[in-house]
Amino acid sequence: MNPRQAWIFTHHAPRELFSGYGRLDAGRDLVVAVDGGMADNPRPALYHALYTACLADRPDALPEKTVRIVGKFCESGDELIPQVKLPAVKRGDVLAMPVAGAYQLSMASNYNLAPRPAVLCLEEGSLENQDRIFASRKKLVKKNRKMETKNEK
C-alpha cells in the first residue's frame, strides 16, 4: 500500500488523499504538486471535472491563497484543480479532495508504471483495506464454486 496516497470510500462519498510533493511560486500563481494525478483520477483531464480541496489535518483553516493543484506526471492534462483557495501549504501536507467521483477507481490506471493508490473503506468507525476485502471475497467465491461442483457430482 502506498502510504502517501489513498482513495477512501465512506457511505457519504469517495474522497482522495494526496501528499504534497512541493510548491512553486510561478509569478502570480502558486502551483502545488501532489503525489497523485491523472493516472488515479483522469476525470479532470478527460472531461474537465471540477473539484475542491482542503488540507486533511486543517479542513476548517481559513484560506490564504489561491493555488493550482497539479499531479506528478508532468503532462499537460495533469492538472487536478485549476484554482482553489487553501491555507498555507507546505511539503508533506495531506490534501483531501472530497467527493472525488465514484468512477475514479474504475477509470484509474497504472500509467507510467505508477501503482494505483490503496482503497480504504470506512464504515461505522471501522477501516478496511479494499485489497483484503477483494481477497476474502475471491476466497469465498472459490469456496462456493468447489461446493457447487461437489454437489453436482
Chimera marker file (.cmm) of the C-alpha trace (Angstrom):
<marker_set name="trace">
<marker id="1" x="0.000" y="0.000" z="0.000" r="1" g="1" b="0" radius="0.5"/>
<marker id="2" x="1.323" y="3.408" z="-0.927" r="1" g="1" b="0" radius="0.5"/>
<marker id="3" x="1.468" y="5.154" z="2.471" r="1" g="1" b="0" radius="0.5"/>
<marker id="4" x="1.284" y="8.602" z="0.940" r="1" g="1" b="0" radius="0.5"/>
<marker id="5" x="-1.833" y="8.295" z="-1.174" r="1" g="1" b="0" radius="0.5"/>
<marker id="6" x="-5.226" y="6.606" z="-0.818" r="1" g="1" b="0" radius="0.5"/>
<marker id="7" x="-8.791" y="6.540" z="-2.015" r="1" g="1" b="0" radius="0.5"/>
<marker id="8" x="-11.243" y="6.471" z="0.862" r="1" g="1" b="0" radius="0.5"/>
<marker id="9" x="-14.839" y="5.374" z="0.426" r="1" g="1" b="0" radius="0.5"/>
<marker id="10" x="-17.475" y="6.075" z="3.042" r="1" g="1" b="0" radius="0.5"/>
<marker id="11" x="-21.232" y="5.810" z="2.946" r="1" g="1" b="0" radius="0.5"/>
<marker id="12" x="-21.271" y="9.546" z="2.137" r="1" g="1" b="0" radius="0.5"/>
<marker id="13" x="-18.924" y="9.846" z="-0.845" r="1" g="1" b="0" radius="0.5"/>
<marker id="14" x="-15.475" y="8.871" z="-2.081" r="1" g="1" b="0" radius="0.5"/>
<marker id="15" x="-12.507" y="11.040" z="-1.189" r="1" g="1" b="0" radius="0.5"/>
<marker id="16" x="-8.948" y="11.087" z="-2.412" r="1" g="1" b="0" radius="0.5"/>
<marker id="17" x="-5.924" y="11.937" z="-0.281" r="1" g="1" b="0" radius="0.5"/>
<marker id="18" x="-2.599" y="13.163" z="-1.627" r="1" g="1" b="0" radius="0.5"/>
<marker id="19" x="0.683" y="14.159" z="-0.026" r="1" g="1" b="0" radius="0.5"/>
<marker id="20" x="2.195" y="17.383" z="-1.223" r="1" g="1" b="0" radius="0.5"/>
<marker id="21" x="5.472" y="16.989" z="-3.095" r="1" g="1" b="0" radius="0.5"/>
<marker id="22" x="6.289" y="20.637" z="-3.252" r="1" g="1" b="0" radius="0.5"/>
<marker id="23" x="5.227" y="24.081" z="-4.292" r="1" g="1" b="0" radius="0.5"/>
<marker id="24" x="6.363" y="26.515" z="-6.911" r="1" g="1" b="0" radius="0.5"/>
<marker id="25" x="5.721" y="30.233" z="-6.989" r="1" g="1" b="0" radius="0.5"/>
<marker id="26" x="5.211" y="30.897" z="-10.716" r="1" g="1" b="0" radius="0.5"/>
<marker id="27" x="4.660" y="34.619" z="-10.905" r="1" g="1" b="0" radius="0.5"/>
<marker id="28" x="1.143" y="35.241" z="-9.646" r="1" g="1" b="0" radius="0.5"/>
<marker id="29" x="0.274" y="31.541" z="-9.382" r="1" g="1" b="0" radius="0.5"/>
<marker id="30" x="1.241" y="29.189" z="-6.603" r="1" g="1" b="0" radius="0.5"/>
<marker id="31" x="1.468" y="25.658" z="-8.011" r="1" g="1" b="0" radius="0.5"/>
<marker id="32" x="1.169" y="22.737" z="-5.572" r="1" g="1" b="0" radius="0.5"/>
<marker id="33" x="2.319" y="19.339" z="-6.856" r="1" g="1" b="0" radius="0.5"/>
<marker id="34" x="0.902" y="16.191" z="-5.261" r="1" g="1" b="0" radius="0.5"/>
<marker id="35" x="1.851" y="12.509" z="-5.387" r="1" g="1" b="0" radius="0.5"/>
<marker id="36" x="-1.173" y="11.547" z="-7.463" r="1" g="1" b="0" radius="0.5"/>
<marker id="37" x="-2.565" y="12.841" z="-10.683" r="1" g="1" b="0" radius="0.5"/>
<marker id="38" x="-4.163" y="11.872" z="-13.945" r="1" g="1" b="0" radius="0.5"/>
<marker id="39" x="-3.444" y="8.145" z="-13.540" r="1" g="1" b="0" radius="0.5"/>
<marker id="40" x="-5.534" y="7.873" z="-10.349" r="1" g="1" b="0" radius="0.5"/>
<marker id="41" x="-8.141" y="10.408" z="-11.418" r="1" g="1" b="0" radius="0.5"/>
<marker id="42" x="-8.362" y="11.067" z="-15.154" r="1" g="1" b="0" radius="0.5"/>
<marker id="43" x="-11.703" y="12.885" z="-14.832" r="1" g="1" b="0" radius="0.5"/>
<marker id="44" x="-10.285" y="16.455" z="-14.854" r="1" g="1" b="0" radius="0.5"/>
<marker id="45" x="-8.189" y="15.706" z="-17.963" r="1" g="1" b="0" radius="0.5"/>
<marker id="46" x="-10.896" y="13.790" z="-19.840" r="1" g="1" b="0" radius="0.5"/>
<marker id="47" x="-13.945" y="15.951" z="-19.265" r="1" g="1" b="0" radius="0.5"/>
<marker id="48" x="-12.918" y="18.843" z="-17.038" r="1" g="1" b="0" radius="0.5"/>
<marker id="49" x="-14.474" y="17.520" z="-13.826" r="1" g="1" b="0" radius="0.5"/>
<marker id="50" x="-14.264" y="20.203" z="-11.151" r="1" g="1" b="0" radius="0.5"/>
<marker id="51" x="-13.137" y="19.581" z="-7.586" r="1" g="1" b="0" radius="0.5"/>
<marker id="52" x="-12.352" y="21.433" z="-4.443" r="1" g="1" b="0" radius="0.5"/>
<marker id="53" x="-9.748" y="20.529" z="-1.829" r="1" g="1" b="0" radius="0.5"/>
<marker id="54" x="-8.743" y="21.149" z="1.765" r="1" g="1" b="0" radius="0.5"/>
<marker id="55" x="-5.842" y="20.227" z="3.996" r="1" g="1" b="0" radius="0.5"/>
<marker id="56" x="-6.762" y="16.959" z="5.720" r="1" g="1" b="0" radius="0.5"/>
<marker id="57" x="-5.425" y="17.971" z="9.135" r="1" g="1" b="0" radius="0.5"/>
<marker id="58" x="-6.841" y="21.507" z="8.926" r="1" g="1" b="0" radius="0.5"/>
<marker id="59" x="-10.097" y="21.274" z="6.943" r="1" g="1" b="0" radius="0.5"/>
<marker id="60" x="-11.574" y="24.399" z="8.561" r="1" g="1" b="0" radius="0.5"/>
<marker id="61" x="-8.448" y="26.572" z="8.325" r="1" g="1" b="0" radius="0.5"/>
<marker id="62" x="-9.006" y="29.908" z="6.656" r="1" g="1" b="0" radius="0.5"/>
<marker id="63" x="-7.805" y="30.050" z="3.054" r="1" g="1" b="0" radius="0.5"/>
<marker id="64" x="-4.875" y="32.363" z="2.424" r="1" g="1" b="0" radius="0.5"/>
<marker id="65" x="-4.024" y="31.988" z="-1.230" r="1" g="1" b="0" radius="0.5"/>
<marker id="66" x="-5.401" y="30.658" z="-4.491" r="1" g="1" b="0" radius="0.5"/>
<marker id="67" x="-3.327" y="27.713" z="-5.705" r="1" g="1" b="0" radius="0.5"/>
<marker id="68" x="-3.256" y="25.382" z="-8.696" r="1" g="1" b="0" radius="0.5"/>
<marker id="69" x="-3.062" y="21.632" z="-7.875" r="1" g="1" b="0" radius="0.5"/>
<marker id="70" x="-1.091" y="19.527" z="-10.355" r="1" g="1" b="0" radius="0.5"/>
<marker id="71" x="-0.118" y="15.866" z="-10.422" r="1" g="1" b="0" radius="0.5"/>
<marker id="72" x="3.229" y="14.126" z="-10.665" r="1" g="1" b="0" radius="0.5"/>
<marker id="73" x="3.041" y="13.017" z="-14.300" r="1" g="1" b="0" radius="0.5"/>
<marker id="74" x="4.272" y="16.234" z="-15.965" r="1" g="1" b="0" radius="0.5"/>
<marker id="75" x="1.659" y="16.025" z="-18.719" r="1" g="1" b="0" radius="0.5"/>
<marker id="76" x="-0.382" y="18.954" z="-19.993" r="1" g="1" b="0" radius="0.5"/>
<marker id="77" x="-3.574" y="17.251" z="-18.764" r="1" g="1" b="0" radius="0.5"/>
<marker id="78" x="-2.218" y="16.542" z="-15.294" r="1" g="1" b="0" radius="0.5"/>
<marker id="79" x="-3.961" y="19.421" z="-13.587" r="1" g="1" b="0" radius="0.5"/>
<marker id="80" x="-6.342" y="18.259" z="-10.862" r="1" g="1" b="0" radius="0.5"/>
<marker id="81" x="-7.698" y="21.621" z="-9.742" r="1" g="1" b="0" radius="0.5"/>
<marker id="82" x="-7.032" y="24.824" z="-11.743" r="1" g="1" b="0" radius="0.5"/>
<marker id="83" x="-7.832" y="27.138" z="-8.812" r="1" g="1" b="0" radius="0.5"/>
<marker id="84" x="-8.650" y="26.529" z="-5.171" r="1" g="1" b="0" radius="0.5"/>
<marker id="85" x="-8.205" y="28.709" z="-2.099" r="1" g="1" b="0" radius="0.5"/>
<marker id="86" x="-6.149" y="26.972" z="0.587" r="1" g="1" b="0" radius="0.5"/>
<marker id="87" x="-4.360" y="27.863" z="3.814" r="1" g="1" b="0" radius="0.5"/>
<marker id="88" x="-0.550" y="27.997" z="3.670" r="1" g="1" b="0" radius="0.5"/>
<marker id="89" x="0.588" y="24.707" z="2.100" r="1" g="1" b="0" radius="0.5"/>
<marker id="90" x="3.934" y="23.103" z="2.825" r="1" g="1" b="0" radius="0.5"/>
<marker id="91" x="5.691" y="19.985" z="1.583" r="1" g="1" b="0" radius="0.5"/>
<marker id="92" x="4.231" y="16.855" z="3.211" r="1" g="1" b="0" radius="0.5"/>
<marker id="93" x="0.789" y="18.325" z="3.914" r="1" g="1" b="0" radius="0.5"/>
<marker id="94" x="-2.022" y="15.921" z="3.066" r="1" g="1" b="0" radius="0.5"/>
<marker id="95" x="-4.515" y="17.312" z="0.604" r="1" g="1" b="0" radius="0.5"/>
<marker id="96" x="-8.066" y="15.919" z="0.630" r="1" g="1" b="0" radius="0.5"/>
<marker id="97" x="-10.373" y="16.084" z="-2.375" r="1" g="1" b="0" radius="0.5"/>
<marker id="98" x="-13.875" y="15.446" z="-1.019" r="1" g="1" b="0" radius="0.5"/>
<marker id="99" x="-16.385" y="13.843" z="-3.383" r="1" g="1" b="0" radius="0.5"/>
<marker id="100" x="-13.697" y="12.822" z="-5.853" r="1" g="1" b="0" radius="0.5"/>
<marker id="101" x="-16.123" y="10.827" z="-8.003" r="1" g="1" b="0" radius="0.5"/>
<marker id="102" x="-17.500" y="7.316" z="-7.956" r="1" g="1" b="0" radius="0.5"/>
<marker id="103" x="-15.929" y="6.332" z="-11.276" r="1" g="1" b="0" radius="0.5"/>
<marker id="104" x="-12.418" y="7.360" z="-10.354" r="1" g="1" b="0" radius="0.5"/>
<marker id="105" x="-11.499" y="3.878" z="-9.092" r="1" g="1" b="0" radius="0.5"/>
<marker id="106" x="-12.645" y="2.113" z="-12.257" r="1" g="1" b="0" radius="0.5"/>
<marker id="107" x="-11.081" y="4.743" z="-14.528" r="1" g="1" b="0" radius="0.5"/>
<marker id="108" x="-7.676" y="4.731" z="-12.828" r="1" g="1" b="0" radius="0.5"/>
<marker id="109" x="-4.671" y="3.163" z="-14.494" r="1" g="1" b="0" radius="0.5"/>
<marker id="110" x="-1.054" y="2.281" z="-13.902" r="1" g="1" b="0" radius="0.5"/>
<marker id="111" x="0.022" y="4.991" z="-16.338" r="1" g="1" b="0" radius="0.5"/>
<marker id="112" x="3.781" y="5.444" z="-16.457" r="1" g="1" b="0" radius="0.5"/>
<marker id="113" x="4.103" y="2.385" z="-14.158" r="1" g="1" b="0" radius="0.5"/>
<marker id="114" x="2.688" y="4.321" z="-11.208" r="1" g="1" b="0" radius="0.5"/>
<marker id="115" x="0.932" y="1.989" z="-8.739" r="1" g="1" b="0" radius="0.5"/>
<marker id="116" x="-2.709" y="2.638" z="-8.008" r="1" g="1" b="0" radius="0.5"/>
<marker id="117" x="-3.492" y="4.131" z="-4.609" r="1" g="1" b="0" radius="0.5"/>
<marker id="118" x="-4.765" y="1.917" z="-1.817" r="1" g="1" b="0" radius="0.5"/>
<marker id="119" x="-8.523" y="1.703" z="-1.433" r="1" g="1" b="0" radius="0.5"/>
<marker id="120" x="-9.771" y="2.048" z="2.131" r="1" g="1" b="0" radius="0.5"/>
<marker id="121" x="-13.378" y="1.555" z="3.202" r="1" g="1" b="0" radius="0.5"/>
<marker id="122" x="-14.719" y="3.326" z="6.273" r="1" g="1" b="0" radius="0.5"/>
<marker id="123" x="-17.968" y="2.193" z="7.787" r="1" g="1" b="0" radius="0.5"/>
<marker id="124" x="-19.341" y="2.872" z="11.244" r="1" g="1" b="0" radius="0.5"/>
<marker id="125" x="-15.923" y="3.597" z="12.691" r="1" g="1" b="0" radius="0.5"/>
<marker id="126" x="-14.146" y="0.599" z="11.149" r="1" g="1" b="0" radius="0.5"/>
<marker id="127" x="-11.461" y="0.725" z="8.480" r="1" g="1" b="0" radius="0.5"/>
<marker id="128" x="-10.875" y="-1.993" z="5.867" r="1" g="1" b="0" radius="0.5"/>
<marker id="129" x="-8.203" y="-2.192" z="3.227" r="1" g="1" b="0" radius="0.5"/>
<marker id="130" x="-10.038" y="-2.984" z="-0.008" r="1" g="1" b="0" radius="0.5"/>
<marker id="131" x="-7.309" y="-5.437" z="-1.073" r="1" g="1" b="0" radius="0.5"/>
<marker id="132" x="-8.208" y="-7.640" z="1.905" r="1" g="1" b="0" radius="0.5"/>
<marker id="133" x="-11.909" y="-7.339" z="1.095" r="1" g="1" b="0" radius="0.5"/>
<marker id="134" x="-11.307" y="-8.397" z="-2.516" r="1" g="1" b="0" radius="0.5"/>
<marker id="135" x="-9.110" y="-11.286" z="-1.371" r="1" g="1" b="0" radius="0.5"/>
<marker id="136" x="-11.703" y="-12.555" z="1.119" r="1" g="1" b="0" radius="0.5"/>
<marker id="137" x="-14.499" y="-12.270" z="-1.463" r="1" g="1" b="0" radius="0.5"/>
<marker id="138" x="-12.373" y="-14.126" z="-4.014" r="1" g="1" b="0" radius="0.5"/>
<marker id="139" x="-11.751" y="-16.874" z="-1.437" r="1" g="1" b="0" radius="0.5"/>
<marker id="140" x="-15.494" y="-17.097" z="-0.709" r="1" g="1" b="0" radius="0.5"/>
<marker id="141" x="-16.373" y="-17.354" z="-4.419" r="1" g="1" b="0" radius="0.5"/>
<marker id="142" x="-13.751" y="-20.079" z="-4.879" r="1" g="1" b="0" radius="0.5"/>
<marker id="143" x="-15.161" y="-21.988" z="-1.883" r="1" g="1" b="0" radius="0.5"/>
<marker id="144" x="-18.729" y="-21.677" z="-3.253" r="1" g="1" b="0" radius="0.5"/>
<marker id="145" x="-17.620" y="-22.959" z="-6.660" r="1" g="1" b="0" radius="0.5"/>
<marker id="146" x="-15.991" y="-26.002" z="-5.026" r="1" g="1" b="0" radius="0.5"/>
<marker id="147" x="-19.208" y="-26.692" z="-3.124" r="1" g="1" b="0" radius="0.5"/>
<marker id="148" x="-21.307" y="-26.341" z="-6.300" r="1" g="1" b="0" radius="0.5"/>
<marker id="149" x="-19.004" y="-28.721" z="-8.163" r="1" g="1" b="0" radius="0.5"/>
<marker id="150" x="-19.175" y="-31.199" z="-5.292" r="1" g="1" b="0" radius="0.5"/>
<marker id="151" x="-22.998" y="-31.009" z="-5.228" r="1" g="1" b="0" radius="0.5"/>
<marker id="152" x="-23.229" y="-31.589" z="-8.993" r="1" g="1" b="0" radius="0.5"/>
<marker id="153" x="-21.442" y="-34.956" z="-8.657" r="1" g="1" b="0" radius="0.5"/>
<link id1="1" id2="2" r="1" g="1" b="0" radius="0.2"/>
<link id1="2" id2="3" r="1" g="1" b="0" radius="0.2"/>
<link id1="3" id2="4" r="1" g="1" b="0" radius="0.2"/>
<link id1="4" id2="5" r="1" g="1" b="0" radius="0.2"/>
<link id1="5" id2="6" r="1" g="1" b="0" radius="0.2"/>
<link id1="6" id2="7" r="1" g="1" b="0" radius="0.2"/>
<link id1="7" id2="8" r="1" g="1" b="0" radius="0.2"/>
<link id1="8" id2="9" r="1" g="1" b="0" radius="0.2"/>
<link id1="9" id2="10" r="1" g="1" b="0" radius="0.2"/>
<link id1="10" id2="11" r="1" g="1" b="0" radius="0.2"/>
<link id1="11" id2="12" r="1" g="1" b="0" radius="0.2"/>
<link id1="12" id2="13" r="1" g="1" b="0" radius="0.2"/>
<link id1="13" id2="14" r="1" g="1" b="0" radius="0.2"/>
<link id1="14" id2="15" r="1" g="1" b="0" radius="0.2"/>
<link id1="15" id2="16" r="1" g="1" b="0" radius="0.2"/>
<link id1="16" id2="17" r="1" g="1" b="0" radius="0.2"/>
<link id1="17" id2="18" r="1" g="1" b="0" radius="0.2"/>
<link id1="18" id2="19" r="1" g="1" b="0" radius="0.2"/>
<link id1="19" id2="20" r="1" g="1" b="0" radius="0.2"/>
<link id1="20" id2="21" r="1" g="1" b="0" radius="0.2"/>
<link id1="21" id2="22" r="1" g="1" b="0" radius="0.2"/>
<link id1="22" id2="23" r="1" g="1" b="0" radius="0.2"/>
<link id1="23" id2="24" r="1" g="1" b="0" radius="0.2"/>
<link id1="24" id2="25" r="1" g="1" b="0" radius="0.2"/>
<link id1="25" id2="26" r="1" g="1" b="0" radius="0.2"/>
<link id1="26" id2="27" r="1" g="1" b="0" radius="0.2"/>
<link id1="27" id2="28" r="1" g="1" b="0" radius="0.2"/>
<link id1="28" id2="29" r="1" g="1" b="0" radius="0.2"/>
<link id1="29" id2="30" r="1" g="1" b="0" radius="0.2"/>
<link id1="30" id2="31" r="1" g="1" b="0" radius="0.2"/>
<link id1="31" id2="32" r="1" g="1" b="0" radius="0.2"/>
<link id1="32" id2="33" r="1" g="1" b="0" radius="0.2"/>
<link id1="33" id2="34" r="1" g="1" b="0" radius="0.2"/>
<link id1="34" id2="35" r="1" g="1" b="0" radius="0.2"/>
<link id1="35" id2="36" r="1" g="1" b="0" radius="0.2"/>
<link id1="36" id2="37" r="1" g="1" b="0" radius="0.2"/>
<link id1="37" id2="38" r="1" g="1" b="0" radius="0.2"/>
<link id1="38" id2="39" r="1" g="1" b="0" radius="0.2"/>
<link id1="39" id2="40" r="1" g="1" b="0" radius="0.2"/>
<link id1="40" id2="41" r="1" g="1" b="0" radius="0.2"/>
<link id1="41" id2="42" r="1" g="1" b="0" radius="0.2"/>
<link id1="42" id2="43" r="1" g="1" b="0" radius="0.2"/>
<link id1="43" id2="44" r="1" g="1" b="0" radius="0.2"/>
<link id1="44" id2="45" r="1" g="1" b="0" radius="0.2"/>
<link id1="45" id2="46" r="1" g="1" b="0" radius="0.2"/>
<link id1="46" id2="47" r="1" g="1" b="0" radius="0.2"/>
<link id1="47" id2="48" r="1" g="1" b="0" radius="0.2"/>
<link id1="48" id2="49" r="1" g="1" b="0" radius="0.2"/>
<link id1="49" id2="50" r="1" g="1" b="0" radius="0.2"/>
<link id1="50" id2="51" r="1" g="1" b="0" radius="0.2"/>
<link id1="51" id2="52" r="1" g="1" b="0" radius="0.2"/>
<link id1="52" id2="53" r="1" g="1" b="0" radius="0.2"/>
<link id1="53" id2="54" r="1" g="1" b="0" radius="0.2"/>
<link id1="54" id2="55" r="1" g="1" b="0" radius="0.2"/>
<link id1="55" id2="56" r="1" g="1" b="0" radius="0.2"/>
<link id1="56" id2="57" r="1" g="1" b="0" radius="0.2"/>
<link id1="57" id2="58" r="1" g="1" b="0" radius="0.2"/>
<link id1="58" id2="59" r="1" g="1" b="0" radius="0.2"/>
<link id1="59" id2="60" r="1" g="1" b="0" radius="0.2"/>
<link id1="60" id2="61" r="1" g="1" b="0" radius="0.2"/>
<link id1="61" id2="62" r="1" g="1" b="0" radius="0.2"/>
<link id1="62" id2="63" r="1" g="1" b="0" radius="0.2"/>
<link id1="63" id2="64" r="1" g="1" b="0" radius="0.2"/>
<link id1="64" id2="65" r="1" g="1" b="0" radius="0.2"/>
<link id1="65" id2="66" r="1" g="1" b="0" radius="0.2"/>
<link id1="66" id2="67" r="1" g="1" b="0" radius="0.2"/>
<link id1="67" id2="68" r="1" g="1" b="0" radius="0.2"/>
<link id1="68" id2="69" r="1" g="1" b="0" radius="0.2"/>
<link id1="69" id2="70" r="1" g="1" b="0" radius="0.2"/>
<link id1="70" id2="71" r="1" g="1" b="0" radius="0.2"/>
<link id1="71" id2="72" r="1" g="1" b="0" radius="0.2"/>
<link id1="72" id2="73" r="1" g="1" b="0" radius="0.2"/>
<link id1="73" id2="74" r="1" g="1" b="0" radius="0.2"/>
<link id1="74" id2="75" r="1" g="1" b="0" radius="0.2"/>
<link id1="75" id2="76" r="1" g="1" b="0" radius="0.2"/>
<link id1="76" id2="77" r="1" g="1" b="0" radius="0.2"/>
<link id1="77" id2="78" r="1" g="1" b="0" radius="0.2"/>
<link id1="78" id2="79" r="1" g="1" b="0" radius="0.2"/>
<link id1="79" id2="80" r="1" g="1" b="0" radius="0.2"/>
<link id1="80" id2="81" r="1" g="1" b="0" radius="0.2"/>
<link id1="81" id2="82" r="1" g="1" b="0" radius="0.2"/>
<link id1="82" id2="83" r="1" g="1" b="0" radius="0.2"/>
<link id1="83" id2="84" r="1" g="1" b="0" radius="0.2"/>
<link id1="84" id2="85" r="1" g="1" b="0" radius="0.2"/>
<link id1="85" id2="86" r="1" g="1" b="0" radius="0.2"/>
<link id1="86" id2="87" r="1" g="1" b="0" radius="0.2"/>
<link id1="87" id2="88" r="1" g="1" b="0" radius="0.2"/>
<link id1="88" id2="89" r="1" g="1" b="0" radius="0.2"/>
<link id1="89" id2="90" r="1" g="1" b="0" radius="0.2"/>
<link id1="90" id2="91" r="1" g="1" b="0" radius="0.2"/>
<link id1="91" id2="92" r="1" g="1" b="0" radius="0.2"/>
<link id1="92" id2="93" r="1" g="1" b="0" radius="0.2"/>
<link id1="93" id2="94" r="1" g="1" b="0" radius="0.2"/>
<link id1="94" id2="95" r="1" g="1" b="0" radius="0.2"/>
<link id1="95" id2="96" r="1" g="1" b="0" radius="0.2"/>
<link id1="96" id2="97" r="1" g="1" b="0" radius="0.2"/>
<link id1="97" id2="98" r="1" g="1" b="0" radius="0.2"/>
<link id1="98" id2="99" r="1" g="1" b="0" radius="0.2"/>
<link id1="99" id2="100" r="1" g="1" b="0" radius="0.2"/>
<link id1="100" id2="101" r="1" g="1" b="0" radius="0.2"/>
<link id1="101" id2="102" r="1" g="1" b="0" radius="0.2"/>
<link id1="102" id2="103" r="1" g="1" b="0" radius="0.2"/>
<link id1="103" id2="104" r="1" g="1" b="0" radius="0.2"/>
<link id1="104" id2="105" r="1" g="1" b="0" radius="0.2"/>
<link id1="105" id2="106" r="1" g="1" b="0" radius="0.2"/>
<link id1="106" id2="107" r="1" g="1" b="0" radius="0.2"/>
<link id1="107" id2="108" r="1" g="1" b="0" radius="0.2"/>
<link id1="108" id2="109" r="1" g="1" b="0" radius="0.2"/>
<link id1="109" id2="110" r="1" g="1" b="0" radius="0.2"/>
<link id1="110" id2="111" r="1" g="1" b="0" radius="0.2"/>
<link id1="111" id2="112" r="1" g="1" b="0" radius="0.2"/>
<link id1="112" id2="113" r="1" g="1" b="0" radius="0.2"/>
<link id1="113" id2="114" r="1" g="1" b="0" radius="0.2"/>
<link id1="114" id2="115" r="1" g="1" b="0" radius="0.2"/>
<link id1="115" id2="116" r="1" g="1" b="0" radius="0.2"/>
<link id1="116" id2="117" r="1" g="1" b="0" radius="0.2"/>
<link id1="117" id2="118" r="1" g="1" b="0" radius="0.2"/>
<link id1="118" id2="119" r="1" g="1" b="0" radius="0.2"/>
<link id1="119" id2="120" r="1" g="1" b="0" radius="0.2"/>
<link id1="120" id2="121" r="1" g="1" b="0" radius="0.2"/>
<link id1="121" id2="122" r="1" g="1" b="0" radius="0.2"/>
<link id1="122" id2="123" r="1" g="1" b="0" radius="0.2"/>
<link id1="123" id2="124" r="1" g="1" b="0" radius="0.2"/>
<link id1="124" id2="125" r="1" g="1" b="0" radius="0.2"/>
<link id1="125" id2="126" r="1" g="1" b="0" radius="0.2"/>
<link id1="126" id2="127" r="1" g="1" b="0" radius="0.2"/>
<link id1="127" id2="128" r="1" g="1" b="0" radius="0.2"/>
<link id1="128" id2="129" r="1" g="1" b="0" radius="0.2"/>
<link id1="129" id2="130" r="1" g="1" b="0" radius="0.2"/>
<link id1="130" id2="131" r="1" g="1" b="0" radius="0.2"/>
<link id1="131" id2="132" r="1" g="1" b="0" radius="0.2"/>
<link id1="132" id2="133" r="1" g="1" b="0" radius="0.2"/>
<link id1="133" id2="134" r="1" g="1" b="0" radius="0.2"/>
<link id1="134" id2="135" r="1" g="1" b="0" radius="0.2"/>
<link id1="135" id2="136" r="1" g="1" b="0" radius="0.2"/>
<link id1="136" id2="137" r="1" g="1" b="0" radius="0.2"/>
<link id1="137" id2="138" r="1" g="1" b="0" radius="0.2"/>
<link id1="138" id2="139" r="1" g="1" b="0" radius="0.2"/>
<link id1="139" id2="140" r="1" g="1" b="0" radius="0.2"/>
<link id1="140" id2="141" r="1" g="1" b="0" radius="0.2"/>
<link id1="141" id2="142" r="1" g="1" b="0" radius="0.2"/>
<link id1="142" id2="143" r="1" g="1" b="0" radius="0.2"/>
<link id1="143" id2="144" r="1" g="1" b="0" radius="0.2"/>
<link id1="144" id2="145" r="1" g="1" b="0" radius="0.2"/>
<link id1="145" id2="146" r="1" g="1" b="0" radius="0.2"/>
<link id1="146" id2="147" r="1" g="1" b="0" radius="0.2"/>
<link id1="147" id2="148" r="1" g="1" b="0" radius="0.2"/>
<link id1="148" id2="149" r="1" g="1" b="0" radius="0.2"/>
<link id1="149" id2="150" r="1" g="1" b="0" radius="0.2"/>
<link id1="150" id2="151" r="1" g="1" b="0" radius="0.2"/>
<link id1="151" id2="152" r="1" g="1" b="0" radius="0.2"/>
<link id1="152" id2="153" r="1" g="1" b="0" radius="0.2"/>
</marker_set>
